Amino acid sequence: MGVRIAEVVNRFEQLEFYLVELEYFDDFEIVLGVLKDDSCDIVDVIEGIYSRIADCNKNGVEFNLVYHEDVGIYIYSKIQSEYHNQFIKDYIISIIPNIEKLLSV
């Protein structure tokens, strides 16, 4: 079916972009690798028991890439503005082909 985006507003009224079809621990590494290859700054990665969070920056837009075993992988902008959220959405759409290429190997 391919990777696609689902937009969800969480209980804190933050817009999150879920990468549907990416549900596993190893998928986080694939997405993180694609971000790195695309010159995205990975500031820090926090490893938890049930989750992983990467603190990222692309063109001055700060966002988190999150894996949680209950929901899969999602990305959200640290600054919830129309500009930042649209940037994140467009950015995800632009890297999905690279993610799918790695998944098909």
Jmol script that loads the backbone (N, CA, C; Angstrom):
load data "model"
ATOM      1  N   MET A   1       0.826  -1.202   0.000  1.00  0.00           N
ATOM      2  CA  MET A   1       0.000   0.000   0.000  1.00  0.00           C
ATOM      3  C   MET A   1       0.861   1.254   0.000  1.00  0.00           C
ATOM      4  N   GLY A   2       1.993   1.236   0.679  1.00  0.00           N
ATOM      5  CA  GLY A   2       2.855   2.407   0.698  1.00  0.00           C
ATOM      6  C   GLY A   2       2.650   3.271   1.925  1.00  0.00           C
ATOM      7  N   VAL A   3       3.649   4.056   2.215  1.00  0.00           N
ATOM      8  CA  VAL A   3       3.610   4.954   3.364  1.00  0.00           C
ATOM      9  C   VAL A   3       2.729   6.154   3.013  1.00  0.00           C
ATOM     10  N   ARG A   4       1.896   6.539   3.939  1.00  0.00           N
ATOM     11  CA  ARG A   4       1.064   7.735   3.758  1.00  0.00           C
ATOM     12  C   ARG A   4       0.982   8.482   5.086  1.00  0.00           C
ATOM     13  N   ILE A   5       0.463   9.688   5.033  1.00  0.00           N
ATOM     14  CA  ILE A   5       0.383  10.545   6.215  1.00  0.00           C
ATOM     15  C   ILE A   5      -1.050  10.582   6.737  1.00  0.00           C
ATOM     16  N   ALA A   6      -1.183  10.511   8.053  1.00  0.00           N
ATOM     17  CA  ALA A   6      -2.462  10.754   8.715  1.00  0.00           C
ATOM     18  C   ALA A   6      -2.247  11.907   9.686  1.00  0.00           C
ATOM     19  N   GLU A   7      -3.082  12.914   9.587  1.00  0.00           N
ATOM     20  CA  GLU A   7      -2.976  14.079  10.468  1.00  0.00           C
ATOM     21  C   GLU A   7      -3.903  13.890  11.659  1.00  0.00           C
ATOM     22  N   VAL A   8      -3.344  14.101  12.850  1.00  0.00           N
ATOM     23  CA  VAL A   8      -4.112  13.937  14.086  1.00  0.00           C
ATOM     24  C   VAL A   8      -3.825  15.129  14.989  1.00  0.00           C
ATOM     25  N   VAL A   9      -4.868  15.655  15.610  1.00  0.00           N
ATOM     26  CA  VAL A   9      -4.694  16.693  16.630  1.00  0.00           C
ATOM     27  C   VAL A   9      -4.760  15.987  17.976  1.00  0.00           C
ATOM     28  N   ASN A  10      -3.662  16.101  18.749  1.00  0.00           N
ATOM     29  CA  ASN A  10      -3.615  15.399  20.031  1.00  0.00           C
ATOM     30  C   ASN A  10      -4.373  16.164  21.117  1.00  0.00           C
ATOM     31  N   ARG A  11      -4.361  15.635  22.316  1.00  0.00           N
ATOM     32  CA  ARG A  11      -5.127  16.248  23.417  1.00  0.00           C
ATOM     33  C   ARG A  11      -4.588  17.619  23.830  1.00  0.00           C
ATOM     34  N   PHE A  12      -3.346  17.944  23.409  1.00  0.00           N
ATOM     35  CA  PHE A  12      -2.770  19.259  23.691  1.00  0.00           C
ATOM     36  C   PHE A  12      -2.982  20.223  22.523  1.00  0.00           C
ATOM     37  N   GLU A  13      -3.815  19.790  21.568  1.00  0.00           N
ATOM     38  CA  GLU A  13      -4.140  20.559  20.368  1.00  0.00           C
ATOM     39  C   GLU A  13      -2.926  20.809  19.483  1.00  0.00           C
ATOM     40  N   GLN A  14      -2.011  19.838  19.460  1.00  0.00           N
ATOM     41  CA  GLN A  14      -0.862  19.884  18.567  1.00  0.00           C
ATOM     42  C   GLN A  14      -1.143  18.970  17.379  1.00  0.00           C
ATOM     43  N   LEU A  15      -0.771  19.436  16.192  1.00  0.00           N
ATOM     44  CA  LEU A  15      -0.945  18.632  14.992  1.00  0.00           C
ATOM     45  C   LEU A  15       0.219  17.656  14.866  1.00  0.00           C
ATOM     46  N   GLU A  16      -0.113  16.376  14.735  1.00  0.00           N
ATOM     47  CA  GLU A  16       0.892  15.326  14.571  1.00  0.00           C
ATOM     48  C   GLU A  16       0.663  14.652  13.224  1.00  0.00           C
ATOM     49  N   PHE A  17       1.776  14.272  12.580  1.00  0.00           N
ATOM     50  CA  PHE A  17       1.710  13.601  11.282  1.00  0.00           C
ATOM     51  C   PHE A  17       2.191  12.159  11.471  1.00  0.00           C
ATOM     52  N   TYR A  18       1.256  11.229  11.392  1.00  0.00           N
ATOM     53  CA  TYR A  18       1.588   9.816  11.554  1.00  0.00           C
ATOM     54  C   TYR A  18       1.993   9.230  10.209  1.00  0.00           C
ATOM     55  N   LEU A  19       3.059   8.440  10.222  1.00  0.00           N
ATOM     56  CA  LEU A  19       3.518   7.767   9.021  1.00  0.00           C
ATOM     57  C   LEU A  19       2.883   6.378   9.015  1.00  0.00           C
ATOM     58  N   VAL A  20       1.733   6.296   8.377  1.00  0.00           N
ATOM     59  CA  VAL A  20       0.960   5.063   8.341  1.00  0.00           C
ATOM     60  C   VAL A  20       1.739   4.017   7.550  1.00  0.00           C
ATOM     61  N   GLU A  21       1.738   2.806   8.052  1.00  0.00           N
ATOM     62  CA  GLU A  21       2.479   1.651   7.537  1.00  0.00           C
ATOM     63  C   GLU A  21       3.871   1.541   8.161  1.00  0.00           C
ATOM     64  N   LEU A  22       4.278   2.511   8.966  1.00  0.00           N
ATOM     65  CA  LEU A  22       5.554   2.420   9.694  1.00  0.00           C
ATOM     66  C   LEU A  22       5.215   2.253  11.170  1.00  0.00           C
ATOM     67  N   GLU A  23       5.325   1.020  11.646  1.00  0.00           N
ATOM     68  CA  GLU A  23       4.852   0.713  12.989  1.00  0.00           C
ATOM     69  C   GLU A  23       5.905   0.102  13.888  1.00  0.00           C
ATOM     70  N   TYR A  24       7.075  -0.189  13.340  1.00  0.00           N
ATOM     71  CA  TYR A  24       8.026  -1.000  14.081  1.00  0.00           C
ATOM     72  C   TYR A  24       9.252  -0.207  14.531  1.00  0.00           C
ATOM     73  N   PHE A  25       9.900  -0.735  15.543  1.00  0.00           N
ATOM     74  CA  PHE A  25      11.098  -0.146  16.120  1.00  0.00           C
ATOM     75  C   PHE A  25      12.142   0.153  15.046  1.00  0.00           C
ATOM     76  N   ASP A  26      12.375  -0.797  14.144  1.00  0.00           N
ATOM     77  CA  ASP A  26      13.384  -0.626  13.095  1.00  0.00           C
ATOM     78  C   ASP A  26      13.003   0.438  12.071  1.00  0.00           C
ATOM     79  N   ASP A  27      11.711   0.694  11.904  1.00  0.00           N
ATOM     80  CA  ASP A  27      11.270   1.731  10.965  1.00  0.00           C
ATOM     81  C   ASP A  27      11.765   3.109  11.395  1.00  0.00           C
ATOM     82  N   PHE A  28      11.905   3.311  12.699  1.00  0.00           N
ATOM     83  CA  PHE A  28      12.421   4.576  13.219  1.00  0.00           C
ATOM     84  C   PHE A  28      13.810   4.849  12.651  1.00  0.00           C
ATOM     85  N   GLU A  29      14.668   3.829  12.636  1.00  0.00           N
ATOM     86  CA  GLU A  29      16.030   3.977  12.106  1.00  0.00           C
ATOM     87  C   GLU A  29      16.020   4.307  10.622  1.00  0.00           C
ATOM     88  N   ILE A  30      15.085   3.724   9.892  1.00  0.00           N
ATOM     89  CA  ILE A  30      14.981   4.014   8.458  1.00  0.00           C
ATOM     90  C   ILE A  30      14.637   5.474   8.241  1.00  0.00           C
ATOM     91  N   VAL A  31      13.622   5.960   8.942  1.00  0.00           N
ATOM     92  CA  VAL A  31      13.213   7.362   8.796  1.00  0.00           C
ATOM     93  C   VAL A  31      14.331   8.290   9.250  1.00  0.00           C
ATOM     94  N   LEU A  32      14.968   7.970  10.357  1.00  0.00           N
ATOM     95  CA  LEU A  32      16.069   8.785  10.863  1.00  0.00           C
ATOM     96  C   LEU A  32      17.210   8.837   9.847  1.00  0.00           C
ATOM     97  N   GLY A  33      17.524   7.716   9.235  1.00  0.00           N
ATOM     98  CA  GLY A  33      18.566   7.680   8.216  1.00  0.00           C
ATOM     99  C   GLY A  33      18.229   8.530   7.007  1.00  0.00           C
ATOM    100  N   VAL A  34      16.969   8.500   6.588  1.00  0.00           N
ATOM    101  CA  VAL A  34      16.534   9.326   5.455  1.00  0.00           C
ATOM    102  C   VAL A  34      16.656  10.808   5.810  1.00  0.00           C
ATOM    103  N   LEU A  35      16.278  11.168   7.026  1.00  0.00           N
ATOM    104  CA  LEU A  35      16.413  12.562   7.460  1.00  0.00           C
ATOM    105  C   LEU A  35      17.879  12.992   7.426  1.00  0.00           C
ATOM    106  N   LYS A  36      18.760  12.153   7.947  1.00  0.00           N
ATOM    107  CA  LYS A  36      20.195  12.469   7.945  1.00  0.00           C
ATOM    108  C   LYS A  36      20.717  12.621   6.528  1.00  0.00           C
ATOM    109  N   ASP A  37      20.312  11.717   5.632  1.00  0.00           N
ATOM    110  CA  ASP A  37      20.754  11.779   4.236  1.00  0.00           C
ATOM    111  C   ASP A  37      20.244  13.038   3.536  1.00  0.00           C
ATOM    112  N   ASP A  38      19.157  13.597   4.042  1.00  0.00           N
ATOM    113  CA  ASP A  38      18.568  14.803   3.456  1.00  0.00           C
ATOM    114  C   ASP A  38      19.062  16.070   4.155  1.00  0.00           C
ATOM    115  N   SER A  39      20.184  15.978   4.835  1.00  0.00           N
ATOM    116  CA  SER A  39      20.818  17.116   5.522  1.00  0.00           C
ATOM    117  C   SER A  39      19.960  17.706   6.628  1.00  0.00           C
ATOM    118  N   CYS A  40      19.154  16.872   7.248  1.00  0.00           N
ATOM    119  CA  CYS A  40      18.396  17.298   8.419  1.00  0.00           C
ATOM    120  C   CYS A  40      19.319  17.156   9.623  1.00  0.00           C
ATOM    121  N   ASP A  41      19.334  18.163  10.472  1.00  0.00           N
ATOM    122  CA  ASP A  41      20.134  18.141  11.688  1.00  0.00           C
ATOM    123  C   ASP A  41      19.451  17.276  12.741  1.00  0.00           C
ATOM    124  N   ILE A  42      20.127  16.247  13.200  1.00  0.00           N
ATOM    125  CA  ILE A  42      19.607  15.430  14.298  1.00  0.00           C
ATOM    126  C   ILE A  42      20.341  15.894  15.551  1.00  0.00           C
ATOM    127  N   VAL A  43      19.651  16.638  16.388  1.00  0.00           N
ATOM    128  CA  VAL A  43      20.259  17.260  17.557  1.00  0.00           C
ATOM    129  C   VAL A  43      20.511  16.235  18.660  1.00  0.00           C
ATOM    130  N   ASP A  44      19.524  15.355  18.880  1.00  0.00           N
ATOM    131  CA  ASP A  44      19.631  14.378  19.958  1.00  0.00           C
ATOM    132  C   ASP A  44      18.638  13.250  19.699  1.00  0.00           C
ATOM    133  N   VAL A  45      18.945  12.067  20.208  1.00  0.00           N
ATOM    134  CA  VAL A  45      18.017  10.940  20.162  1.00  0.00           C
ATOM    135  C   VAL A  45      17.903  10.384  21.572  1.00  0.00           C
ATOM    136  N   ILE A  46      16.685  10.312  22.053  1.00  0.00           N
ATOM    137  CA  ILE A  46      16.421   9.792  23.391  1.00  0.00           C
ATOM    138  C   ILE A  46      15.822   8.394  23.238  1.00  0.00           C
ATOM    139  N   GLU A  47      16.463   7.439  23.887  1.00  0.00           N
ATOM    140  CA  GLU A  47      16.024   6.045  23.826  1.00  0.00           C
ATOM    141  C   GLU A  47      15.254   5.705  25.091  1.00  0.00           C
ATOM    142  N   GLY A  48      14.031   5.262  24.923  1.00  0.00           N
ATOM    143  CA  GLY A  48      13.237   4.819  26.062  1.00  0.00           C
ATOM    144  C   GLY A  48      12.930   3.341  25.947  1.00  0.00           C
ATOM    145  N   ILE A  49      12.228   2.823  26.901  1.00  0.00           N
ATOM    146  CA  ILE A  49      11.864   1.410  26.884  1.00  0.00           C
ATOM    147  C   ILE A  49      10.836   1.139  25.797  1.00  0.00           C
ATOM    148  N   TYR A  50       9.841   1.994  25.696  1.00  0.00           N
ATOM    149  CA  TYR A  50       8.754   1.805  24.747  1.00  0.00           C
ATOM    150  C   TYR A  50       8.746   2.829  23.625  1.00  0.00           C
ATOM    151  N   SER A  51       9.698   3.754  23.654  1.00  0.00           N
ATOM    152  CA  SER A  51       9.677   4.824  22.663  1.00  0.00           C
ATOM    153  C   SER A  51      11.084   5.323  22.355  1.00  0.00           C
ATOM    154  N   ARG A  52      11.159   6.071  21.264  1.00  0.00           N
ATOM    155  CA  ARG A  52      12.389   6.754  20.866  1.00  0.00           C
ATOM    156  C   ARG A  52      11.971   8.123  20.328  1.00  0.00           C
ATOM    157  N   ILE A  53      12.746   9.141  20.650  1.00  0.00           N
ATOM    158  CA  ILE A  53      12.439  10.492  20.190  1.00  0.00           C
ATOM    159  C   ILE A  53      13.701  11.110  19.631  1.00  0.00           C
ATOM    160  N   ALA A  54      13.614  11.610  18.413  1.00  0.00           N
ATOM    161  CA  ALA A  54      14.730  12.329  17.803  1.00  0.00           C
ATOM    162  C   ALA A  54      14.361  13.804  17.717  1.00  0.00           C
ATOM    163  N   ASP A  55      15.230  14.631  18.236  1.00  0.00           N
ATOM    164  CA  ASP A  55      15.092  16.082  18.186  1.00  0.00           C
ATOM    165  C   ASP A  55      15.760  16.544  16.884  1.00  0.00           C
ATOM    166  N   CYS A  56      14.980  17.108  15.969  1.00  0.00           N
ATOM    167  CA  CYS A  56      15.469  17.400  14.619  1.00  0.00           C
ATOM    168  C   CYS A  56      15.283  18.875  14.259  1.00  0.00           C
ATOM    169  N   ASN A  57      16.062  19.299  13.245  1.00  0.00           N
ATOM    170  CA  ASN A  57      15.968  20.659  12.735  1.00  0.00           C
ATOM    171  C   ASN A  57      16.242  20.636  11.239  1.00  0.00           C
ATOM    172  N   LYS A  58      15.314  21.158  10.467  1.00  0.00           N
ATOM    173  CA  LYS A  58      15.491  21.278   9.023  1.00  0.00           C
ATOM    174  C   LYS A  58      15.133  22.702   8.624  1.00  0.00           C
ATOM    175  N   ASN A  59      16.114  23.401   8.090  1.00  0.00           N
ATOM    176  CA  ASN A  59      15.915  24.788   7.630  1.00  0.00           C
ATOM    177  C   ASN A  59      15.330  25.689   8.726  1.00  0.00           C
ATOM    178  N   GLY A  60      15.762  25.477   9.954  1.00  0.00           N
ATOM    179  CA  GLY A  60      15.306  26.315  11.058  1.00  0.00           C
ATOM    180  C   GLY A  60      13.985  25.895  11.677  1.00  0.00           C
ATOM    181  N   VAL A  61      13.365  24.857  11.144  1.00  0.00           N
ATOM    182  CA  VAL A  61      12.111  24.355  11.710  1.00  0.00           C
ATOM    183  C   VAL A  61      12.448  23.167  12.608  1.00  0.00           C
ATOM    184  N   GLU A  62      12.154  23.313  13.896  1.00  0.00           N
ATOM    185  CA  GLU A  62      12.450  22.271  14.870  1.00  0.00           C
ATOM    186  C   GLU A  62      11.256  21.333  15.005  1.00  0.00           C
ATOM    187  N   PHE A  63      11.548  20.029  14.983  1.00  0.00           N
ATOM    188  CA  PHE A  63      10.485  19.045  15.111  1.00  0.00           C
ATOM    189  C   PHE A  63      11.015  17.791  15.781  1.00  0.00           C
ATOM    190  N   ASN A  64      10.083  16.960  16.216  1.00  0.00           N
ATOM    191  CA  ASN A  64      10.434  15.683  16.826  1.00  0.00           C
ATOM    192  C   ASN A  64       9.925  14.550  15.960  1.00  0.00           C
ATOM    193  N   LEU A  65      10.794  13.567  15.778  1.00  0.00           N
ATOM    194  CA  LEU A  65      10.425  12.291  15.175  1.00  0.00           C
ATOM    195  C   LEU A  65      10.256  11.331  16.341  1.00  0.00           C
ATOM    196  N   VAL A  66       9.096  10.690  16.431  1.00  0.00           N
ATOM    197  CA  VAL A  66       8.784   9.858  17.594  1.00  0.00           C
ATOM    198  C   VAL A  66       8.376   8.456  17.139  1.00  0.00           C
ATOM    199  N   TYR A  67       8.922   7.463  17.835  1.00  0.00           N
ATOM    200  CA  TYR A  67       8.412   6.097  17.711  1.00  0.00           C
ATOM    201  C   TYR A  67       7.856   5.712  19.073  1.00  0.00           C
ATOM    202  N   HIS A  68       6.639   5.207  19.094  1.00  0.00           N
ATOM    203  CA  HIS A  68       6.079   4.623  20.309  1.00  0.00           C
ATOM    204  C   HIS A  68       5.444   3.301  19.920  1.00  0.00           C
ATOM    205  N   GLU A  69       5.707   2.283  20.713  1.00  0.00           N
ATOM    206  CA  GLU A  69       5.247   0.943  20.340  1.00  0.00           C
ATOM    207  C   GLU A  69       3.733   0.831  20.212  1.00  0.00           C
ATOM    208  N   ASP A  70       2.983   1.699  20.863  1.00  0.00           N
ATOM    209  CA  ASP A  70       1.522   1.639  20.782  1.00  0.00           C
ATOM    210  C   ASP A  70       0.950   2.282  19.529  1.00  0.00           C
ATOM    211  N   VAL A  71       1.664   3.281  18.966  1.00  0.00           N
ATOM    212  CA  VAL A  71       1.072   4.043  17.847  1.00  0.00           C
ATOM    213  C   VAL A  71       1.944   4.100  16.601  1.00  0.00           C
ATOM    214  N   GLY A  72       3.187   3.683  16.680  1.00  0.00           N
ATOM    215  CA  GLY A  72       4.055   3.734  15.509  1.00  0.00           C
ATOM    216  C   GLY A  72       4.894   5.000  15.474  1.00  0.00           C
ATOM    217  N   ILE A  73       5.063   5.548  14.269  1.00  0.00           N
ATOM    218  CA  ILE A  73       5.966   6.681  14.063  1.00  0.00           C
ATOM    219  C   ILE A  73       5.170   7.917  13.667  1.00  0.00           C
ATOM    220  N   TYR A  74       5.516   9.023  14.310  1.00  0.00           N
ATOM    221  CA  TYR A  74       4.886  10.293  13.945  1.00  0.00           C
ATOM    222  C   TYR A  74       5.887  11.432  14.118  1.00  0.00           C
ATOM    223  N   ILE A  75       5.552  12.543  13.488  1.00  0.00           N
ATOM    224  CA  ILE A  75       6.390  13.741  13.519  1.00  0.00           C
ATOM    225  C   ILE A  75       5.501  14.922  13.874  1.00  0.00           C
ATOM    226  N   TYR A  76       6.033  15.803  14.709  1.00  0.00           N
ATOM    227  CA  TYR A  76       5.297  17.037  15.006  1.00  0.00           C
ATOM    228  C   TYR A  76       6.276  18.187  15.161  1.00  0.00           C
ATOM    229  N   SER A  77       5.803  19.370  14.806  1.00  0.00           N
ATOM    230  CA  SER A  77       6.598  20.580  14.929  1.00  0.00           C
ATOM    231  C   SER A  77       6.576  21.059  16.368  1.00  0.00           C
ATOM    232  N   LYS A  78       7.719  21.499  16.852  1.00  0.00           N
ATOM    233  CA  LYS A  78       7.778  22.037  18.212  1.00  0.00           C
ATOM    234  C   LYS A  78       7.033  23.356  18.319  1.00  0.00           C
ATOM    235  N   ILE A  79       7.016  24.101  17.238  1.00  0.00           N
ATOM    236  CA  ILE A  79       6.248  25.348  17.187  1.00  0.00           C
ATOM    237  C   ILE A  79       5.012  25.084  16.344  1.00  0.00           C
ATOM    238  N   GLN A  80       3.871  25.152  16.968  1.00  0.00           N
ATOM    239  CA  GLN A  80       2.623  24.831  16.282  1.00  0.00           C
ATOM    240  C   GLN A  80       2.058  26.077  15.602  1.00  0.00           C
ATOM    241  N   SER A  81       2.591  26.354  14.434  1.00  0.00           N
ATOM    242  CA  SER A  81       2.058  27.457  13.626  1.00  0.00           C
ATOM    243  C   SER A  81       1.681  26.894  12.264  1.00  0.00           C
ATOM    244  N   GLU A  82       0.880  27.627  11.540  1.00  0.00           N
ATOM    245  CA  GLU A  82       0.464  27.173  10.211  1.00  0.00           C
ATOM    246  C   GLU A  82       1.682  26.955   9.316  1.00  0.00           C
ATOM    247  N   TYR A  83       2.643  27.886   9.369  1.00  0.00           N
ATOM    248  CA  TYR A  83       3.846  27.763   8.539  1.00  0.00           C
ATOM    249  C   TYR A  83       4.643  26.509   8.897  1.00  0.00           C
ATOM    250  N   HIS A  84       4.919  26.317  10.186  1.00  0.00           N
ATOM    251  CA  HIS A  84       5.727  25.174  10.620  1.00  0.00           C
ATOM    252  C   HIS A  84       5.035  23.841  10.308  1.00  0.00           C
ATOM    253  N   ASN A  85       3.741  23.771  10.563  1.00  0.00           N
ATOM    254  CA  ASN A  85       3.026  22.530  10.290  1.00  0.00           C
ATOM    255  C   ASN A  85       2.988  22.220   8.793  1.00  0.00           C
ATOM    256  N   GLN A  86       2.802  23.246   7.972  1.00  0.00           N
ATOM    257  CA  GLN A  86       2.799  23.022   6.526  1.00  0.00           C
ATOM    258  C   GLN A  86       4.192  22.612   6.043  1.00  0.00           C
ATOM    259  N   PHE A  87       5.223  23.217   6.615  1.00  0.00           N
ATOM    260  CA  PHE A  87       6.591  22.840   6.261  1.00  0.00           C
ATOM    261  C   PHE A  87       6.832  21.364   6.576  1.00  0.00           C
ATOM    262  N   ILE A  88       6.428  20.933   7.771  1.00  0.00           N
ATOM    263  CA  ILE A  88       6.622  19.541   8.178  1.00  0.00           C
ATOM    264  C   ILE A  88       5.861  18.608   7.240  1.00  0.00           C
ATOM    265  N   LYS A  89       4.619  18.935   6.942  1.00  0.00           N
ATOM    266  CA  LYS A  89       3.825  18.090   6.042  1.00  0.00           C
ATOM    267  C   LYS A  89       4.493  17.976   4.673  1.00  0.00           C
ATOM    268  N   ASP A  90       4.885  19.104   4.103  1.00  0.00           N
ATOM    269  CA  ASP A  90       5.547  19.096   2.794  1.00  0.00           C
ATOM    270  C   ASP A  90       6.859  18.320   2.844  1.00  0.00           C
ATOM    271  N   TYR A  91       7.589  18.483   3.932  1.00  0.00           N
ATOM    272  CA  TYR A  91       8.871  17.791   4.084  1.00  0.00           C
ATOM    273  C   TYR A  91       8.665  16.280   4.141  1.00  0.00           C
ATOM    274  N   ILE A  92       7.686  15.844   4.906  1.00  0.00           N
ATOM    275  CA  ILE A  92       7.404  14.407   4.992  1.00  0.00           C
ATOM    276  C   ILE A  92       7.035  13.861   3.615  1.00  0.00           C
ATOM    277  N   ILE A  93       6.170  14.569   2.918  1.00  0.00           N
ATOM    278  CA  ILE A  93       5.768  14.130   1.575  1.00  0.00           C
ATOM    279  C   ILE A  93       6.988  14.000   0.672  1.00  0.00           C
ATOM    280  N   SER A  94       7.947  14.910   0.813  1.00  0.00           N
ATOM    281  CA  SER A  94       9.132  14.885  -0.051  1.00  0.00           C
ATOM    282  C   SER A  94      10.079  13.722   0.258  1.00  0.00           C
ATOM    283  N   ILE A  95      10.065  13.223   1.507  1.00  0.00           N
ATOM    284  CA  ILE A  95      10.988  12.131   1.848  1.00  0.00           C
ATOM    285  C   ILE A  95      10.336  10.740   1.788  1.00  0.00           C
ATOM    286  N   ILE A  96       9.034  10.670   1.652  1.00  0.00           N
ATOM    287  CA  ILE A  96       8.360   9.372   1.595  1.00  0.00           C
ATOM    288  C   ILE A  96       8.917   8.471   0.484  1.00  0.00           C
ATOM    289  N   PRO A  97       9.182   8.982  -0.726  1.00  0.00           N
ATOM    290  CA  PRO A  97       9.757   8.088  -1.748  1.00  0.00           C
ATOM    291  C   PRO A  97      11.091   7.462  -1.312  1.00  0.00           C
ATOM    292  N   ASN A  98      11.905   8.208  -0.598  1.00  0.00           N
ATOM    293  CA  ASN A  98      13.188   7.666  -0.110  1.00  0.00           C
ATOM    294  C   ASN A  98      12.966   6.602   0.961  1.00  0.00           C
ATOM    295  N   ILE A  99      11.982   6.810   1.812  1.00  0.00           N
ATOM    296  CA  ILE A  99      11.638   5.825   2.835  1.00  0.00           C
ATOM    297  C   ILE A  99      11.143   4.545   2.167  1.00  0.00           C
ATOM    298  N   GLU A 100      10.259   4.688   1.202  1.00  0.00           N
ATOM    299  CA  GLU A 100       9.696   3.514   0.508  1.00  0.00           C
ATOM    300  C   GLU A 100      10.779   2.749  -0.249  1.00  0.00           C
ATOM    301  N   LYS A 101      11.741   3.478  -0.796  1.00  0.00           N
ATOM    302  CA  LYS A 101      12.835   2.817  -1.510  1.00  0.00           C
ATOM    303  C   LYS A 101      13.625   1.920  -0.552  1.00  0.00           C
ATOM    304  N   LEU A 102      13.901   2.422   0.648  1.00  0.00           N
ATOM    305  CA  LEU A 102      14.633   1.624   1.635  1.00  0.00           C
ATOM    306  C   LEU A 102      13.818   0.449   2.159  1.00  0.00           C
ATOM    307  N   LEU A 103      12.516   0.637   2.261  1.00  0.00           N
ATOM    308  CA  LEU A 103      11.647  -0.443   2.741  1.00  0.00           C
ATOM    309  C   LEU A 103      11.551  -1.579   1.729  1.00  0.00           C
ATOM    310  N   SER A 104      11.731  -1.269   0.467  1.00  0.00           N
ATOM    311  CA  SER A 104      11.582  -2.288  -0.573  1.00  0.00           C
ATOM    312  C   SER A 104      12.859  -3.103  -0.777  1.00  0.00           C
ATOM    313  N   VAL A 105      13.948  -2.706  -0.119  1.00  0.00           N
ATOM    314  CA  VAL A 105      15.224  -3.430  -0.281  1.00  0.00           C
ATOM    315  C   VAL A 105      15.210  -4.723   0.496  1.00  0.00           C
TER     316      VAL A 105
END
end "model"
wireframe off; spacefill off
backbone 0.3
color backbone group
